[in-house]
Amino acid sequence: MSAPSRSLLAIGAGGAFSVGLFTLTLLSGSLAQPAAAPAPGGGGGGAGGALVAGAIPAQYVAVIDAAGTRCPAFPAAIIAAQVQAESDWNPRAVSPVGAQGISQFMPGTWAGWGHDWTGDGVADVWDPGDAIPSQAGFDCSLADQMRSALTQGQAAGATVTDLALAAYNAGPGSVLAAHGIPGNSETPAYVARIETLAASFSAVPATPAGPFGAAVVAAARTRLGMAYVWGGGTVSGPSGSPVPGFDCSGLILWAVHTASGGAITLPHSADQQARMGIPVAAGTGSTIDLTALGPGDVIGFQLQRAGVYDHIGIYLGDGVMLHASHPGADGGVKLEPLKIAYFQNVRWSVRRFG
């Protein structure tokens, strides 16, 4: 079992909870009562859509799918990502601070939020059929608070989902005090981890793509899981050492070359690639209309300094891209959500080839 993260579910009686060395207090209001029961059946919808077949343990698919219908901010893939991060799907998990079950509720929190969703007469924190829908109700209440904060100008710079995840990790008060995702040592990484896990759990819907864009996506998908290697990637495939792999622009040049049957050879430079092809969209990420993008479009990002596109990825659809991210065990060629502050707050250049 992976070590559970310190989250809002680890709340003590009376609404006070501890995150590391800090003790915070929940806001009053919409956190007082569980929300309505989840609609039966149905896919997760929203970020990432339905779950990828086999992405989570089969016995939890139905309850995760149902929990993901509670509110748009927390679709099935996000709920599943939280469970993965909190308990690694262990319904008997107990954290060092006493959080219990698959959703890692503290006893005091469960007393207020736990509900008998299975109808067996017992609200059981150890029963995933009770715990996961209760988790979804808690999540959606946080989303309501963060949506209100955005509307009232009390928070900015992130989506409702990301702000709610930040509140789940650090507390609503911390989010409001920071006017957005708190810049502490844990919360931004927690939000990014949940969004990344959710992207890996979600089935990208079959958005219509031109034949060339579809070919770019198909080629790139065959390289998922490969290592990130600085300078890696040629028209022939992965390269470099100690194991062959790709960097971001190396993956793009290989995928486009492969999709074109060798007719298009791009430079091994994210900045140059982001200025070639047919312009689709440009601007700060939060202003980009993702419905204008098609699968197979490439997106350049100015991450480090203005005027230079120093990273690039391939759009898959539904707010998800495929890219060679960075070195390390959690890097390599992977799926990544675009609707996180890391990408939303920088300039994009979206281009189309073929």
N, C-alpha and C positions, 0 to 999 in steps of 0.2 A: 504493500500500500504506500502510495506517495504521501508525504507529509502534508496534512491539511493546511491550507492558507488561513491566516487570521482574518476572519470575516465578520460581518454583522450578525451572522447566525450565531456566533459565539457571544451571545448577549446574556447578561445576568438578570436576575429578578429586579423589577422596578425600573427597567428601561436603561440602566447604566451598563456599559460594556467596556471591555478593555481591548485595545489593539496595541500590542507591544507595551510600551511604558505609559501609554496615554489612556485616560478614562474619559469617555464621552457620554453624552446623554441624547437619547432619541428625541426627535421633535414629536410633539403631540399631534393628534389629528388622524390622518388617514392610516396610521400604523396600528390603530387600536383594534380592529376586528379583521378576521379573515375575509377574503373576497368570495364571490360566488363560486360554486363548483365549476370545474372545467367542463367544457362541452365534450361529449364523448367522441372518440375517434378523431379523424382529421389529421392532416399534416401540420408541420410546424409553421410553415409560411414565413414571411418576413425575411430576415437576414439569413441567407443560405437556403431558404425553402425547406424541402423535405430532407430527412436524414439519409445519408449514404447507407446503402444496404451493408450490414455487417460492421458499421462504424461503432456501435455500442452493443453491449450484451443484449441478446435477443429478448430476454425476459423483461427488459425495461423499455422496449420500443413503444409499446402501447401507452404506458403511463407518461413517458416523456412527450410523445406526440400530443396527448391530451393536455398536458401541462402547458405545452407550447401554444395552445389556442387561447390562453387566458388574456393576453394583451399583446399588441404588435411589438412592443419593445423587447419582449423576451420570448422569441420563437423557440422551437424545440432544440435547435442547435446550440443556442446560448444556455438553456437549462441543462442540456447534456454536458456542455463544457464546464459549467459550475460543479456538477456532480463529479466529473472526472478530476477536477482540481481539488475538490474538498475531501473526497473519500476514496477515489479510484474505484468506485462502484462497490464498495464494501459496506453492506447494510449493518454490519456489527462494528464499524469503525468507532473508536473513541480517541479523541485528540488529547494531547498532554494537559489541556486546560479543561477537559471534561465535555467537549462537544460530542454529540452522539449521533450515530446512524449515518445513513447514506448521504443525507443532506447536512449533517454536522450542526444540528440545533443544540444550543445550551438548554438545560432544563427550564430555566426561567423564560426563555424565548418560546420554547415549545408550549408552555402553559398558556401563552397568549395567542400563539399562531397555529399550534397543532390542531388538526381536525380529523375526524373519522371519515375520510373520503371513501374508504372501502365498504362502509356500511355494516361492519361487523360488531358495532357497539363499543369499540375501543379506539381512541386516538393514540396510535402506537408509533413512537419515534423510530422504532426499529423496523417498522413495516414500510418499505419503499412506496407502497400504494397510498399510504397516508403522508409520508414525509415529502415526497417530490411535489405533489400538488400544493402542500402547505408552503414549500419553498417558492413555488411559482406565485402564490398569493402575496408573499412577502416581497418578492422581486417587483411585482407589478405595482404594489403600493409605493415602493421607492421610485419607480418610473413616474408615477403620478406626481410625486413631490418634485422630481427633477424637471418634469415638463412644465410645471407651474413656475419653477425657478427660472427656467429659460424664458418663459413668457414675460415674467416680471423683471427681467434683466439682472437677476441675482446670480446667474451662471452663464457661461458662454464657452465657445471654443471646442465643443464636443457634442455628440449626439445624445439624445435622451438615454439610449441604452448604455453608452459609455459613462455618462454621469451617474446613472443608477448603479452600474457596476462599481464605480468609485465609491458611491455611498454605501454599497454593500460591504466594501472592504474597509473603508476608513470612517464611515459615518456621514449622515446627511449634513451635520453641522460642519464637518471639515470641508465638504464640497462647497457649501455656501460661504464659508470663511475664505476659501481660496478663489471664489467666483468661477469655479470649474474644477477640473481634476487636480487634486492636491499634488504638489511637486515633491512629495516625500520619497523615501527610498524604496517604497513597496507598491504604492497604489498604481502609478502609471504602468509598472511591469505587470501587475495583476490584471488590469484592464486589457493590456495587449495580449497577455497569455490567454485570457478567456476568449477574446475575439479570434485569436489564431486557432485555438482548439475548435471553436465554432465553425470556422471556415473549413477545417479538415473534416468535420462531421456532416457538413451540409452538401446536399446534391445540387450542383449548379443547374438550374432549370434549362431546358432545351430552348434557349433564346435563339431565334432565327439568325444564322450567320451566313455570310457569303461563302462560297466554296473556298476561297483563299484563306479567309479568317478561320474557317473550320479546320483547314489543313494546318495552319500555324498552331492552333490549340491542340490538335491531335498529336502533332510532333512534340510539342513542349511537354504534354502530359506523360509521354513515355520516359521523361527524365526526372519525374518526381522522386525525391529522396536522394538524388545524387549530391555529392559534396560541393560546397562552395570552394572554389580555388581562384585566387587572385590571378587575373590574366588567362584563366582557363576558358576553353571553348574555341573551336575553329569550325570551318564549314564541314569538316569531317566528323565532328562530334566532340566529346569531352577531351580535355588535355590537362597537362600539369602534373604536379607531384605534391605530396607523397602518393596521393591517389588521383586519378583523372577526375575532372569536374568542370564546372562552369563558374564564371562570374556573371554579373547581371547582363552586360552587353554581349558577352560570349554566348549566352543562352539565346538571346534575341537573334544574333547573326546566324546561329546554326538553325533555329526554328524557321526563320524566314527563308534561308537558303534551301532548306529541305522542302518546305511547302511550295516553293517556286520551281522545284526540280532543277535547282542550280542556276536559275536565270537571274536571281537577285543576290548579290553579295554586298552586305553592309560592312561599314568600318567597325572595328572593335572599339567602339567609343559610345558611351551612353549619351553624351552631349551631342555628338553628330547624329546618332540615330534619332534622337528626339526632335531634330530639325529637318528630317527627310520625310519622304512619302507625302501622303495627302493629309493636310490639317483637318482634324475632327473637332477638337476643342482645346482651349487653353485658358489658364487662370488659376486662382487659388482653388485647391481641391474642394473646399466647402461650397464653391460656386458652380462646380461642374455638374451638369445634368447627365447623370449616368445613363439615362435612356437614350442619349445620343450616341453612346458608344456601342460597338459591336464586338462580339467575341473575336479575338485575334488582333484587335487594335493594340498598339503598344503605348505605354504611358511613361514618359520621362518625368523625373522629379528633381526639383532643386532643393536638396536636403541640407547641404552644408553652407552654401552661399548663393546669394542672388546672382542670376545671370548664367549659372552653370548647371546643366542637368547631369547630376552625378549618380543617378540610379534610374533603372528602367525595368519594366515588367510587362507582362502580357495579360490583357483583360480577358476574363472568362465569361463574365455575365453576373448579374445579381450582386454587384458590389464586391466581387472577389477577383483577385489577380493571382497569377502564377509568376514567380520570380526566383532568381538565385539571390538569396537574402544576405547572408553573412557567414563567416566561418564559425565552426563550433557545432556541438551536438544538436543545438536547437536551430541551426541555420540550414544552409543548403538550398536545394530546389524545393520549394514548398508553396502552398496556398496561403494567401494573406488577405484579410479584409481591408478594404480601402476606407471604410467609414470609421477610422480611428484618428485621433488628433494628430498623430505622427505624420499621416499623409494629408489630412484635411487642411492643415495649416500652412502647407507649402505650395509653390507654384507647380502646375502640371503642364505638360505638352502631350496631347494625344494625337497619334499619327496612324495612318492606315496604309498598308502595302498591298501590292497585288492588283 
